[in-house]
């Protein structure tokens, strides 16, 4: 949750012309999904179904 707020603030600062912190944030490396391209969507669907089932119970 805090990353979303921070991301919004950094985008707002970049729009206002202060992009220093945004540039630092943009250089962060993202780790690839362990299942690769072929398991990304089935994993997402499985995760959503699991949490939907938990909400119903």
PDB file of N, H, CA, C and O in Angstrom:
ATOM      1  N   UNK A   1       0.819  -1.190   0.000  1.00  0.00           N
ATOM      2  CA  UNK A   1       0.000   0.000   0.000  1.00  0.00           C
ATOM      3  C   UNK A   1       0.861   1.251   0.000  1.00  0.00           C
ATOM      4  O   UNK A   1       0.556   2.207  -0.713  1.00  0.00           O
ATOM      5  N   UNK A   2       1.911   1.263   0.770  1.00  0.00           N
ATOM      6  H   UNK A   2       2.159   0.486   1.349  1.00  0.00           H
ATOM      7  CA  UNK A   2       2.728   2.470   0.821  1.00  0.00           C
ATOM      8  C   UNK A   2       3.466   2.701  -0.481  1.00  0.00           C
ATOM      9  O   UNK A   2       3.741   3.847  -0.834  1.00  0.00           O
ATOM     10  N   UNK A   3       3.793   1.645  -1.203  1.00  0.00           N
ATOM     11  H   UNK A   3       3.570   0.713  -0.916  1.00  0.00           H
ATOM     12  CA  UNK A   3       4.462   1.816  -2.495  1.00  0.00           C
ATOM     13  C   UNK A   3       3.543   2.514  -3.485  1.00  0.00           C
ATOM     14  O   UNK A   3       4.018   3.288  -4.316  1.00  0.00           O
ATOM     15  N   UNK A   4       2.247   2.262  -3.419  1.00  0.00           N
ATOM     16  H   UNK A   4       1.862   1.633  -2.744  1.00  0.00           H
ATOM     17  CA  UNK A   4       1.300   2.923  -4.307  1.00  0.00           C
ATOM     18  C   UNK A   4       1.244   4.411  -4.017  1.00  0.00           C
ATOM     19  O   UNK A   4       1.259   5.229  -4.937  1.00  0.00           O
ATOM     20  N   UNK A   5       1.178   4.764  -2.742  1.00  0.00           N
ATOM     21  H   UNK A   5       1.166   4.100  -1.994  1.00  0.00           H
ATOM     22  CA  UNK A   5       1.170   6.170  -2.367  1.00  0.00           C
ATOM     23  C   UNK A   5       2.452   6.875  -2.769  1.00  0.00           C
ATOM     24  O   UNK A   5       2.428   8.008  -3.250  1.00  0.00           O
ATOM     25  N   UNK A   6       3.557   6.203  -2.569  1.00  0.00           N
ATOM     26  H   UNK A   6       3.576   5.282  -2.179  1.00  0.00           H
ATOM     27  CA  UNK A   6       4.851   6.764  -2.955  1.00  0.00           C
ATOM     28  C   UNK A   6       4.927   6.931  -4.467  1.00  0.00           C
ATOM     29  O   UNK A   6       5.413   7.951  -4.956  1.00  0.00           O
ATOM     30  N   UNK A   7       4.456   5.949  -5.199  1.00  0.00           N
ATOM     31  H   UNK A   7       4.062   5.120  -4.802  1.00  0.00           H
ATOM     32  CA  UNK A   7       4.456   6.047  -6.656  1.00  0.00           C
ATOM     33  C   UNK A   7       3.618   7.220  -7.143  1.00  0.00           C
ATOM     34  O   UNK A   7       4.028   7.939  -8.055  1.00  0.00           O
ATOM     35  N   UNK A   8       2.462   7.419  -6.549  1.00  0.00           N
ATOM     36  H   UNK A   8       2.129   6.835  -5.808  1.00  0.00           H
ATOM     37  CA  UNK A   8       1.606   8.550  -6.911  1.00  0.00           C
ATOM     38  C   UNK A   8       2.269   9.876  -6.630  1.00  0.00           C
ATOM     39  O   UNK A   8       2.200  10.799  -7.441  1.00  0.00           O
ATOM     40  N   UNK A   9       2.913   9.972  -5.481  1.00  0.00           N
ATOM     41  H   UNK A   9       2.969   9.222  -4.822  1.00  0.00           H
ATOM     42  CA  UNK A   9       3.604  11.209  -5.121  1.00  0.00           C
ATOM     43  C   UNK A   9       4.758  11.484  -6.090  1.00  0.00           C
ATOM     44  O   UNK A   9       4.966  12.627  -6.498  1.00  0.00           O
ATOM     45  N   UNK A  10       5.508  10.441  -6.459  1.00  0.00           N
ATOM     46  H   UNK A  10       5.339   9.512  -6.128  1.00  0.00           H
ATOM     47  CA  UNK A  10       6.626  10.622  -7.379  1.00  0.00           C
ATOM     48  C   UNK A  10       6.157  11.038  -8.769  1.00  0.00           C
ATOM     49  O   UNK A  10       6.798  11.865  -9.416  1.00  0.00           O
ATOM     50  N   UNK A  11       5.055  10.477  -9.228  1.00  0.00           N
ATOM     51  H   UNK A  11       4.534   9.805  -8.702  1.00  0.00           H
ATOM     52  CA  UNK A  11       4.510  10.876 -10.525  1.00  0.00           C
ATOM     53  C   UNK A  11       4.036  12.322 -10.465  1.00  0.00           C
ATOM     54  O   UNK A  11       4.258  13.087 -11.404  1.00  0.00           O
ATOM     55  N   UNK A  12       3.385  12.701  -9.371  1.00  0.00           N
ATOM     56  H   UNK A  12       3.205  12.080  -8.609  1.00  0.00           H
ATOM     57  CA  UNK A  12       2.933  14.091  -9.225  1.00  0.00           C
ATOM     58  C   UNK A  12       4.119  15.051  -9.208  1.00  0.00           C
ATOM     59  O   UNK A  12       4.062  16.117  -9.821  1.00  0.00           O
ATOM     60  N   UNK A  13       5.190  14.682  -8.513  1.00  0.00           N
ATOM     61  H   UNK A  13       5.237  13.816  -8.015  1.00  0.00           H
ATOM     62  CA  UNK A  13       6.382  15.529  -8.496  1.00  0.00           C
ATOM     63  C   UNK A  13       6.987  15.637  -9.893  1.00  0.00           C
ATOM     64  O   UNK A  13       7.438  16.711 -10.292  1.00  0.00           O
ATOM     65  N   UNK A  14       7.000  14.527 -10.642  1.00  0.00           N
ATOM     66  H   UNK A  14       6.634  13.655 -10.317  1.00  0.00           H
ATOM     67  CA  UNK A  14       7.550  14.553 -12.000  1.00  0.00           C
ATOM     68  C   UNK A  14       6.711  15.450 -12.907  1.00  0.00           C
ATOM     69  O   UNK A  14       7.258  16.176 -13.738  1.00  0.00           O
ATOM     70  N   UNK A  15       5.403  15.404 -12.755  1.00  0.00           N
ATOM     71  H   UNK A  15       4.960  14.814 -12.080  1.00  0.00           H
ATOM     72  CA  UNK A  15       4.525  16.275 -13.543  1.00  0.00           C
ATOM     73  C   UNK A  15       4.774  17.733 -13.194  1.00  0.00           C
ATOM     74  O   UNK A  15       4.726  18.606 -14.061  1.00  0.00           O
ATOM     75  N   UNK A  16       5.042  17.994 -11.905  1.00  0.00           N
ATOM     76  H   UNK A  16       5.081  17.285 -11.200  1.00  0.00           H
ATOM     77  CA  UNK A  16       5.295  19.360 -11.461  1.00  0.00           C
ATOM     78  C   UNK A  16       6.691  19.848 -11.845  1.00  0.00           C
ATOM     79  O   UNK A  16       7.017  21.014 -11.622  1.00  0.00           O
ATOM     80  N   UNK A  17       7.513  18.979 -12.414  1.00  0.00           N
ATOM     81  H   UNK A  17       7.248  18.031 -12.594  1.00  0.00           H
ATOM     82  CA  UNK A  17       8.831  19.382 -12.885  1.00  0.00           C
ATOM     83  C   UNK A  17       9.981  18.982 -11.981  1.00  0.00           C
ATOM     84  O   UNK A  17      11.121  19.368 -12.242  1.00  0.00           O
ATOM     85  N   UNK A  18       9.723  18.224 -10.933  1.00  0.00           N
ATOM     86  H   UNK A  18       8.797  17.910 -10.722  1.00  0.00           H
ATOM     87  CA  UNK A  18      10.774  17.756 -10.030  1.00  0.00           C
ATOM     88  C   UNK A  18      10.909  16.246 -10.187  1.00  0.00           C
ATOM     89  O   UNK A  18      10.289  15.486  -9.443  1.00  0.00           O
ATOM     90  N   UNK A  19      11.706  15.814 -11.141  1.00  0.00           N
ATOM     91  H   UNK A  19      12.210  16.432 -11.745  1.00  0.00           H
ATOM     92  CA  UNK A  19      11.767  14.398 -11.489  1.00  0.00           C
ATOM     93  C   UNK A  19      12.957  13.668 -10.872  1.00  0.00           C
ATOM     94  O   UNK A  19      13.231  12.530 -11.256  1.00  0.00           O
ATOM     95  N   UNK A  20      13.668  14.279  -9.934  1.00  0.00           N
ATOM     96  H   UNK A  20      13.446  15.203  -9.623  1.00  0.00           H
ATOM     97  CA  UNK A  20      14.863  13.632  -9.384  1.00  0.00           C
ATOM     98  C   UNK A  20      14.511  12.319  -8.677  1.00  0.00           C
ATOM     99  O   UNK A  20      15.136  11.291  -8.937  1.00  0.00           O
ATOM    100  N   UNK A  21      13.522  12.349  -7.792  1.00  0.00           N
ATOM    101  H   UNK A  21      13.015  13.184  -7.580  1.00  0.00           H
ATOM    102  CA  UNK A  21      13.162  11.124  -7.063  1.00  0.00           C
ATOM    103  C   UNK A  21      12.516  10.100  -7.985  1.00  0.00           C
ATOM    104  O   UNK A  21      12.677   8.896  -7.785  1.00  0.00           O
ATOM    105  N   UNK A  22      11.789  10.567  -8.989  1.00  0.00           N
ATOM    106  H   UNK A  22      11.658  11.545  -9.152  1.00  0.00           H
ATOM    107  CA  UNK A  22      11.173   9.655  -9.948  1.00  0.00           C
ATOM    108  C   UNK A  22      12.240   8.899 -10.723  1.00  0.00           C
ATOM    109  O   UNK A  22      12.103   7.700 -10.966  1.00  0.00           O
ATOM    110  N   UNK A  23      13.303   9.596 -11.114  1.00  0.00           N
ATOM    111  H   UNK A  23      13.415  10.570 -10.917  1.00  0.00           H
ATOM    112  CA  UNK A  23      14.391   8.950 -11.852  1.00  0.00           C
ATOM    113  C   UNK A  23      15.064   7.866 -11.022  1.00  0.00           C
ATOM    114  O   UNK A  23      15.427   6.817 -11.556  1.00  0.00           O
ATOM    115  N   UNK A  24      15.233   8.101  -9.735  1.00  0.00           N
ATOM    116  H   UNK A  24      14.938   8.952  -9.302  1.00  0.00           H
ATOM    117  CA  UNK A  24      15.823   7.090  -8.842  1.00  0.00           C
ATOM    118  C   UNK A  24      14.892   5.885  -8.758  1.00  0.00           C
ATOM    119  O   UNK A  24      15.346   4.743  -8.837  1.00  0.00           O
ATOM    120  N   UNK A  25      13.615   6.127  -8.601  1.00  0.00           N
ATOM    121  H   UNK A  25      13.246   7.055  -8.536  1.00  0.00           H
ATOM    122  CA  UNK A  25      12.618   5.058  -8.504  1.00  0.00           C
ATOM    123  C   UNK A  25      12.557   4.261  -9.808  1.00  0.00           C
ATOM    124  O   UNK A  25      12.367   3.045  -9.782  1.00  0.00           O
ATOM    125  N   UNK A  26      12.717   4.940 -10.950  1.00  0.00           N
ATOM    126  H   UNK A  26      12.871   5.928 -10.972  1.00  0.00           H
ATOM    127  CA  UNK A  26      12.638   4.279 -12.256  1.00  0.00           C
ATOM    128  C   UNK A  26      13.827   3.351 -12.497  1.00  0.00           C
ATOM    129  O   UNK A  26      13.719   2.425 -13.301  1.00  0.00           O
ATOM    130  N   UNK A  27      14.946   3.570 -11.830  1.00  0.00           N
ATOM    131  H   UNK A  27      15.033   4.322 -11.177  1.00  0.00           H
ATOM    132  CA  UNK A  27      16.127   2.721 -12.025  1.00  0.00           C
ATOM    133  C   UNK A  27      16.081   1.425 -11.217  1.00  0.00           C
ATOM    134  O   UNK A  27      16.964   0.583 -11.379  1.00  0.00           O
ATOM    135  N   UNK A  28      15.086   1.238 -10.357  1.00  0.00           N
ATOM    136  H   UNK A  28      14.368   1.922 -10.226  1.00  0.00           H
ATOM    137  CA  UNK A  28      14.981  -0.007  -9.592  1.00  0.00           C
ATOM    138  C   UNK A  28      14.728  -1.175 -10.529  1.00  0.00           C
ATOM    139  O   UNK A  28      13.918  -1.082 -11.451  1.00  0.00           O
ATOM    140  N   UNK A  29      15.419  -2.260 -10.290  1.00  0.00           N
ATOM    141  H   UNK A  29      16.077  -2.335  -9.541  1.00  0.00           H
ATOM    142  CA  UNK A  29      15.262  -3.462 -11.118  1.00  0.00           C
ATOM    143  C   UNK A  29      14.087  -4.286 -10.594  1.00  0.00           C
ATOM    144  O   UNK A  29      13.892  -4.415  -9.386  1.00  0.00           O
ATOM    145  N   UNK A  30      13.321  -4.831 -11.512  1.00  0.00           N
ATOM    146  H   UNK A  30      13.480  -4.726 -12.494  1.00  0.00           H
ATOM    147  CA  UNK A  30      12.200  -5.702 -11.161  1.00  0.00           C
ATOM    148  C   UNK A  30      12.623  -7.144 -11.389  1.00  0.00           C
ATOM    149  O   UNK A  30      13.277  -7.455 -12.385  1.00  0.00           O
ATOM    150  N   UNK A  31      12.252  -8.020 -10.471  1.00  0.00           N
ATOM    151  H   UNK A  31      11.721  -7.767  -9.662  1.00  0.00           H
ATOM    152  CA  UNK A  31      12.572  -9.431 -10.649  1.00  0.00           C
ATOM    153  C   UNK A  31      11.534 -10.069 -11.574  1.00  0.00           C
ATOM    154  O   UNK A  31      10.347  -9.757 -11.475  1.00  0.00           O
ATOM    155  N   UNK A  32      11.962 -10.944 -12.458  1.00  0.00           N
ATOM    156  H   UNK A  32      12.927 -11.197 -12.538  1.00  0.00           H
ATOM    157  CA  UNK A  32      11.011 -11.593 -13.362  1.00  0.00           C
ATOM    158  C   UNK A  32      10.137 -12.597 -12.607  1.00  0.00           C
ATOM    159  O   UNK A  32      10.526 -13.112 -11.558  1.00  0.00           O
ATOM    160  N   UNK A  33       8.973 -12.861 -13.147  1.00  0.00           N
ATOM    161  H   UNK A  33       8.656 -12.443 -13.998  1.00  0.00           H
ATOM    162  CA  UNK A  33       8.071 -13.844 -12.562  1.00  0.00           C
ATOM    163  C   UNK A  33       8.715 -15.220 -12.657  1.00  0.00           C
ATOM    164  O   UNK A  33       9.225 -15.575 -13.720  1.00  0.00           O
ATOM    165  N   UNK A  34       8.711 -16.016 -11.574  1.00  0.00           N
ATOM    166  H   UNK A  34       8.297 -15.728 -10.710  1.00  0.00           H
ATOM    167  CA  UNK A  34       9.417 -17.304 -11.585  1.00  0.00           C
ATOM    168  C   UNK A  34       8.922 -18.290 -12.637  1.00  0.00           C
ATOM    169  O   UNK A  34       9.708 -19.108 -13.115  1.00  0.00           O
ATOM    170  N   UNK A  35       7.668 -18.241 -13.006  1.00  0.00           N
ATOM    171  H   UNK A  35       7.030 -17.576 -12.617  1.00  0.00           H
ATOM    172  CA  UNK A  35       7.134 -19.178 -13.981  1.00  0.00           C
ATOM    173  C   UNK A  35       7.325 -18.746 -15.413  1.00  0.00           C
ATOM    174  O   UNK A  35       7.004 -19.486 -16.343  1.00  0.00           O
ATOM    175  N   UNK A  36       7.839 -17.568 -15.590  1.00  0.00           N
ATOM    176  H   UNK A  36       8.100 -16.966 -14.835  1.00  0.00           H
ATOM    177  CA  UNK A  36       8.030 -17.076 -16.952  1.00  0.00           C
ATOM    178  C   UNK A  36       6.724 -16.638 -17.580  1.00  0.00           C
ATOM    179  O   UNK A  36       5.697 -16.502 -16.916  1.00  0.00           O
ATOM    180  N   UNK A  37       6.796 -16.423 -18.867  1.00  0.00           N
ATOM    181  H   UNK A  37       7.631 -16.533 -19.407  1.00  0.00           H
ATOM    182  CA  UNK A  37       5.637 -15.921 -19.600  1.00  0.00           C
ATOM    183  C   UNK A  37       4.482 -16.915 -19.626  1.00  0.00           C
ATOM    184  O   UNK A  37       3.319 -16.511 -19.639  1.00  0.00           O
ATOM    185  N   UNK A  38       4.787 -18.202 -19.634  1.00  0.00           N
ATOM    186  H   UNK A  38       5.732 -18.531 -19.624  1.00  0.00           H
ATOM    187  CA  UNK A  38       3.752 -19.222 -19.795  1.00  0.00           C
ATOM    188  C   UNK A  38       2.937 -19.464 -18.533  1.00  0.00           C
ATOM    189  O   UNK A  38       1.784 -19.883 -18.627  1.00  0.00           O
ATOM    190  N   UNK A  39       3.494 -19.216 -17.369  1.00  0.00           N
ATOM    191  H   UNK A  39       4.431 -18.876 -17.293  1.00  0.00           H
ATOM    192  CA  UNK A  39       2.755 -19.465 -16.124  1.00  0.00           C
ATOM    193  C   UNK A  39       2.243 -18.186 -15.462  1.00  0.00           C
ATOM    194  O   UNK A  39       1.569 -18.247 -14.434  1.00  0.00           O
ATOM    195  N   UNK A  40       2.554 -17.045 -16.036  1.00  0.00           N
ATOM    196  H   UNK A  40       3.102 -16.995 -16.871  1.00  0.00           H
ATOM    197  CA  UNK A  40       2.137 -15.781 -15.436  1.00  0.00           C
ATOM    198  C   UNK A  40       0.613 -15.672 -15.370  1.00  0.00           C
ATOM    199  O   UNK A  40       0.061 -15.440 -14.294  1.00  0.00           O
ATOM    200  N   UNK A  41      -0.061 -15.833 -16.483  1.00  0.00           N
ATOM    201  H   UNK A  41       0.388 -16.022 -17.356  1.00  0.00           H
ATOM    202  CA  UNK A  41      -1.523 -15.669 -16.508  1.00  0.00           C
ATOM    203  C   UNK A  41      -2.235 -16.782 -15.730  1.00  0.00           C
ATOM    204  O   UNK A  41      -3.143 -16.477 -14.957  1.00  0.00           O
ATOM    205  N   UNK A  42      -1.865 -18.056 -15.896  1.00  0.00           N
ATOM    206  H   UNK A  42      -1.127 -18.304 -16.524  1.00  0.00           H
ATOM    207  CA  UNK A  42      -2.523 -19.078 -15.070  1.00  0.00           C
ATOM    208  C   UNK A  42      -2.285 -18.850 -13.572  1.00  0.00           C
ATOM    209  O   UNK A  42      -3.181 -19.099 -12.765  1.00  0.00           O
ATOM    210  N   UNK A  43      -1.103 -18.385 -13.196  1.00  0.00           N
ATOM    211  H   UNK A  43      -0.376 -18.183 -13.852  1.00  0.00           H
ATOM    212  CA  UNK A  43      -0.844 -18.089 -11.789  1.00  0.00           C
ATOM    213  C   UNK A  43      -1.699 -16.948 -11.281  1.00  0.00           C
ATOM    214  O   UNK A  43      -2.189 -16.987 -10.152  1.00  0.00           O
ATOM    215  N   UNK A  44      -1.881 -15.932 -12.107  1.00  0.00           N
ATOM    216  H   UNK A  44      -1.482 -15.900 -13.024  1.00  0.00           H
ATOM    217  CA  UNK A  44      -2.735 -14.808 -11.737  1.00  0.00           C
ATOM    218  C   UNK A  44      -4.181 -15.260 -11.554  1.00  0.00           C
ATOM    219  O   UNK A  44      -4.831 -14.897 -10.575  1.00  0.00           O
ATOM    220  N   UNK A  45      -4.678 -16.049 -12.495  1.00  0.00           N
ATOM    221  H   UNK A  45      -4.149 -16.345 -13.291  1.00  0.00           H
ATOM    222  CA  UNK A  45      -6.057 -16.541 -12.412  1.00  0.00           C
ATOM    223  C   UNK A  45      -6.232 -17.432 -11.183  1.00  0.00           C
ATOM    224  O   UNK A  45      -7.235 -17.325 -10.477  1.00  0.00           O
ATOM    225  N   UNK A  46      -5.271 -18.300 -10.926  1.00  0.00           N
ATOM    226  H   UNK A  46      -4.456 -18.387 -11.500  1.00  0.00           H
ATOM    227  CA  UNK A  46      -5.343 -19.171  -9.761  1.00  0.00           C
ATOM    228  C   UNK A  46      -5.343 -18.365  -8.467  1.00  0.00           C
ATOM    229  O   UNK A  46      -6.111 -18.660  -7.551  1.00  0.00           O
ATOM    230  N   UNK A  47      -4.487 -17.352  -8.389  1.00  0.00           N
ATOM    231  H   UNK A  47      -3.864 -17.113  -9.133  1.00  0.00           H
ATOM    232  CA  UNK A  47      -4.439 -16.504  -7.197  1.00  0.00           C
ATOM    233  C   UNK A  47      -5.734 -15.738  -6.989  1.00  0.00           C
ATOM    234  O   UNK A  47      -6.216 -15.631  -5.861  1.00  0.00           O
ATOM    235  N   UNK A  48      -6.300 -15.208  -8.060  1.00  0.00           N
ATOM    236  H   UNK A  48      -5.909 -15.295  -8.976  1.00  0.00           H
ATOM    237  CA  UNK A  48      -7.567 -14.478  -7.931  1.00  0.00           C
ATOM    238  C   UNK A  48      -8.691 -15.410  -7.508  1.00  0.00           C
ATOM    239  O   UNK A  48      -9.529 -15.034  -6.689  1.00  0.00           O
ATOM    240  N   UNK A  49      -8.720 -16.620  -8.055  1.00  0.00           N
ATOM    241  H   UNK A  49      -8.039 -16.926  -8.720  1.00  0.00           H
ATOM    242  CA  UNK A  49      -9.756 -17.587  -7.681  1.00  0.00           C
ATOM    243  C   UNK A  49      -9.623 -17.986  -6.215  1.00  0.00           C
ATOM    244  O   UNK A  49     -10.622 -18.133  -5.512  1.00  0.00           O
ATOM    245  N   UNK A  50      -8.390 -18.160  -5.759  1.00  0.00           N
ATOM    246  H   UNK A  50      -7.578 -18.041  -6.330  1.00  0.00           H
ATOM    247  CA  UNK A  50      -8.159 -18.526  -4.361  1.00  0.00           C
ATOM    248  C   UNK A  50      -8.686 -17.443  -3.417  1.00  0.00           C
ATOM    249  O   UNK A  50      -9.405 -17.744  -2.464  1.00  0.00           O
ATOM    250  N   UNK A  51      -8.334 -16.195  -3.680  1.00  0.00           N
ATOM    251  H   UNK A  51      -7.750 -15.950  -4.454  1.00  0.00           H
ATOM    252  CA  UNK A  51      -8.778 -15.115  -2.786  1.00  0.00           C
ATOM    253  C   UNK A  51     -10.271 -14.856  -2.923  1.00  0.00           C
ATOM    254  O   UNK A  51     -10.907 -14.440  -1.954  1.00  0.00           O
ATOM    255  N   UNK A  52     -10.845 -15.088  -4.092  1.00  0.00           N
ATOM    256  H   UNK A  52     -10.328 -15.426  -4.879  1.00  0.00           H
ATOM    257  CA  UNK A  52     -12.303 -14.970  -4.248  1.00  0.00           C
ATOM    258  C   UNK A  52     -13.005 -16.040  -3.418  1.00  0.00           C
ATOM    259  O   UNK A  52     -14.005 -15.756  -2.759  1.00  0.00           O
ATOM    260  N   UNK A  53     -12.498 -17.249  -3.446  1.00  0.00           N
ATOM    261  H   UNK A  53     -11.686 -17.480  -3.982  1.00  0.00           H
ATOM    262  CA  UNK A  53     -13.066 -18.324  -2.643  1.00  0.00           C
ATOM    263  C   UNK A  53     -12.959 -18.014  -1.147  1.00  0.00           C
ATOM    264  O   UNK A  53     -13.896 -18.254  -0.386  1.00  0.00           O
ATOM    265  N   UNK A  54     -11.813 -17.483  -0.740  1.00  0.00           N
ATOM    266  H   UNK A  54     -11.052 -17.288  -1.359  1.00  0.00           H
ATOM    267  CA  UNK A  54     -11.650 -17.099   0.671  1.00  0.00           C
ATOM    268  C   UNK A  54     -12.645 -16.025   1.074  1.00  0.00           C
ATOM    269  O   UNK A  54     -13.165 -16.054   2.189  1.00  0.00           O
ATOM    270  N   UNK A  55     -12.916 -15.082   0.190  1.00  0.00           N
ATOM    271  H   UNK A  55     -12.494 -15.059  -0.716  1.00  0.00           H
ATOM    272  CA  UNK A  55     -13.899 -14.024   0.482  1.00  0.00           C
ATOM    273  C   UNK A  55     -15.294 -14.595   0.630  1.00  0.00           C
ATOM    274  O   UNK A  55     -16.077 -14.117   1.452  1.00  0.00           O
ATOM    275  N   UNK A  56     -15.616 -15.618  -0.159  1.00  0.00           N
ATOM    276  H   UNK A  56     -14.980 -16.006  -0.826  1.00  0.00           H
ATOM    277  CA  UNK A  56     -16.948 -16.202  -0.098  1.00  0.00           C
ATOM    278  C   UNK A  56     -17.155 -17.043   1.150  1.00  0.00           C
ATOM    279  O   UNK A  56     -18.279 -17.170   1.636  1.00  0.00           O
ATOM    280  N   UNK A  57     -16.092 -17.613   1.666  1.00  0.00           N
ATOM    281  H   UNK A  57     -15.178 -17.510   1.272  1.00  0.00           H
ATOM    282  CA  UNK A  57     -16.216 -18.466   2.863  1.00  0.00           C
ATOM    283  C   UNK A  57     -16.203 -17.628   4.063  1.00  0.00           C
ATOM    284  O   UNK A  57     -16.296 -18.144   5.177  1.00  0.00           O
TER     285      UNK A  57
END
